[in-house]
């Protein structure tokens, strides 16, 4: 088992534990769960049918009452209507600040459950047990919680740290191949912005079995990178912006197509490739690095081509991007594989990212 910690406030430290089989050892984690009167497990229907019974049974061993809340799977559930439903469930269960939420699922579940924890009773404790690769390497760590609006992704949210994040790579062994590859987009991102060694390592896998066998190391490396960035800049006012590599374009694509056509990983993959295509045109990135990025995306079955979109609507959606500061959009580019820098783009020229 690997252990990390992420300190984002003077008084708060999120414990991160990584290891195969941790989902079967929750009953031993008295330091995490033993002090709560009630625990509420939030998951979605796909994850719940496999793991809700296992998780609740172990958490009940601490002597408190364990409730379950099950939401519809997918990005389309990541909205204020779902949050409101969970609020009423928490009220019905008599949840107080002596209790906690346990998010069991992918990025959508983690974002929603975390936002509910941040806002119900002005804040109750919560834990993350991420079950998707995307959540394990990225969204479960870093304090971001929130939901989408029809006009943009993650426009309503809060920075709110989990008490602990419990990462078990064995969850991935039953994950559909499509969602495994979806999460690889975020893994590739970390290689692009911070670790050329990780990028080369990912290029070397020929079989999925070998990738999964090394997943504990890969997840740990990604979380170490993210932890280091988040500890330096929790509120995304500086270096944390590099974690958005590919996301400016990706979020527009997700929103444009109604959050149902492209997964987050697919949209980010397209974003990474096309922002790098732009940085090659501008003389920032060598053509060879764009070619290698295209190869690795293709290797993991991820798209790179921009879909056809109406530029007027794209420009409207782009204007809602949280990374704008006044008329300036902060965009992450990759000068070479393993490095990142932020370029400032005026709003009048931002549409060129999609050309």
Secondary structure by P-SEA (a helix, b strand, c coil): cbbbbbbccccbbbbbbbbccccccccccccccccccbbbbbbcaaaaaccaaaaaaaaacccbbbbbbbcccccccccaaaaaaaaaaaaaacccccbbbbbcccaaaaaaaaaaaacccccccccccccccccccccccccccccccccccccccccccccbbbbbccccccccaaaaaaaaaaaaaaaacccaaaaaaaaccccaaaaaaaaaaaaaaaaaaaaaaaaacccccccccccccaaaaaaaaaaaaccccccaaaaaaaaaaaaaaaaaaaccccaaaaaaaaaaaaaaccccccccccaaaaaaaaaacccccccbbbbbbbccccbbbbbbbcccccccccc
